[in-house]
């Protein structure tokens, strides 16, 4: 289904050319995940109402509303750009108004990713190349520190994965690639057009590769 269908269904506005520049050289230009990609991800990867998902570089909140609508997951969007953050808040108002949801489990924070205080219940983290490898390393280390304090299984979801992100996870952490969801039809001859799911379980015996 096309983006107009989903924008109407969710009562949000996340499409259009993005002309606002980020305030930091470490943060990349905003580009929302295609709805067609989200359809495939949600069919081949398990989201649940018990999940607490964090979307780093959420922009106007497309992924947040999509996942919350179809799975009722709690999801937090982190956005450092004030303009996009305000757009996300406006979308949240319109989304909640149309759906008349009694519970509000979609949240947005206007802050730098590395400054986000990882919640003990956060168990899935989404990245669409929102920032430099330097910021990514800081965020992953924050996640690992949280896992040491509050033992749980954590998934890292990479869309259109950066080689630097992949190298760091595979060579400097105990995260293990557990799934690859390819999207060959979106961009021809581009092997990065996929979702990579990395997983780590922190048990009482320490980090365990799954």
N, C-alpha and C positions, 0 to 999 in steps of 0.2 A: 504493500500500500504506500501511497506517496506521502510526502511531508504535510501537504495540505490536510489530508485526512486526519493525521495524528494531531496537528496543531488545533484543529477544530474539536477533536475528541477530548483533548486535554485542556482546551481553552487557554492555550499559551502561545507566545510569539518568540520563537528561537531561530527563525530562518533569516535570510538576508545577508548582504555583504557586511562584514565587520570592518568599520573604518576607525575604530578607537584603538590607539596604541597603548601598550602596557607601560607601566611606570618603571619597570626594571628590565635591564638587558638580559637577566637570567630567566625571564618569563616569556614564553612564546606567544605568537599571535593566536587569538581564540578561533577555534573551528569546532563546531558541534559534531558529535558522532552521528553519522547518517542513520536515519530511522531504519533503512533496510539492513544495516549492520546490526542494529539493536534487535531487530526481529530474529536474526540468526543466533545472536548471542543468547537471547532469552529462551530459545528452543533447545540449544545444545549445552547450556550451562545452567546449573540449578541455583535459583534465587529463592528465598523463603521469607515468610513474614517475620521469622526470628532473627533474620540478618540485620546487622547494623553496618551500612555501607558508607564509605567516604569517597567522594568524587573530588579529586584534586584538580583545580582549574575548571570548575563547573560551568563557567560562563553564565548563560541565561537559564541553566537548569534543565536542559532537555532530558538528559539521562536520568536525572533525579525524579522527574515527574513520570517518565515512562516506567521505570522500575517500581515506583511506589504504586502507580495505578494498577499494574498487572500482578504484582506480588505482595503489595502492602508492606514491603520492607521499610524499615527506618533508614533514611538516607540523609547524609549531611554533605552539602556542597561547600567547598572552600574556594573562594575567589578573591584575589588581591586587587583586582581592578574595580574601583568604586562604581563606574558606569554599569558594568555587567552585573555587579552585585545588586544594584538597584533594579535592573531589569528582571533579575531572578526573583526579587521580592515582589515585584508587580505581578509576575507570572504566578507566584505562589498564591497571591490574593485571588486572582481570577480562577486558578485551578481549584482552590478550596471552595470558592463561591459556587462554581458550577456543580461540583461533585457533592457538595453539602456534607463533607466528611466530618464526622463527630470527633475523630482523633486527628491530631496534627503530628505526623512523624516525618515531615519534610522540613529540613532546616538549612539555613545558609549562614555562613560566617564570612565577613569581610576582613581577611587577614592573610599574611604570607603563609604558604604551606608549611614551612619549617617551624612556624610559631604555633601551629595547631596542636593543642594538647590532646593526644590520643586518648579516646575514651576506652575504659576497660572492656566495654561491650563491642567495640568496633572490630569486625572480623573480616571485612572485605574492602579492598582499596583499589580504586580505579584511576588509571593514568592514560591520557591520550597525549603523550609528549607535551605536558603543560609547561615544563621548565627545564633548565640545564641539568646536566648530570650532577653538578655540585649540590643543587637543591634536592635532587632525587636522593642522593646519598644521605643527606641530613634527615629527610622524611623517613627513609627506610630505617635508619638508626633509631629514630623516635619510636617507630613501630616495634622494633626489636626490644627496646628498653621496656615498653609497655607489656610485651609478651613475657618478659622475665618476671615482672611484678604480678601479672594476671595471666596464668597459663591458659592457652586456647589455640585452636587452629586458625590460621590466617591465610587468606588468599590475596595475591597481588594480580590484578587484571590489567594487562597492557594491551592497548589498541594501537595498531600501526606501530609496533614496538621499535624504539630506538636501539641501535646496536650498543650504545653506551649503557643503557639501562640493563639490557640482557647480560652484557659482560659483567657488570657489577653484581647482579643477583647470582649469577652462576659461578663466579670466581671469588666473591667476597662475603657471601652469606650462605646459609644452609637451605635457602629456598630451592625447591626442585620443580622443574617444569612438569606439570601433570596433565596438561591438555593444550592442544593447538587447534583453534577454530579458524579455518581458512575461508576467505571471502574472495574467490578468484574472479568473480564476474564484475566487481566494482571497478577495479583498475587492472587492465591487462598487463601481464609480465612484471608484476610488482610483488615479489615474495613477502614483503612486509605487510601486505594487505591481509591482516589476520588479527585474532586475539590470542594472546599467550597467557595461560593461567599458571602462576607459580604458587606453590603451597608449602607451608611450614607448620608443623605441629610441635608445640612446646609442652612436653610431658614432664612429669616429676623427675625423669631421668635426663632431662635436657632436651636439646633440639633433636627431633627425629625426622629423617627423610621419609616421605610417604611414597 
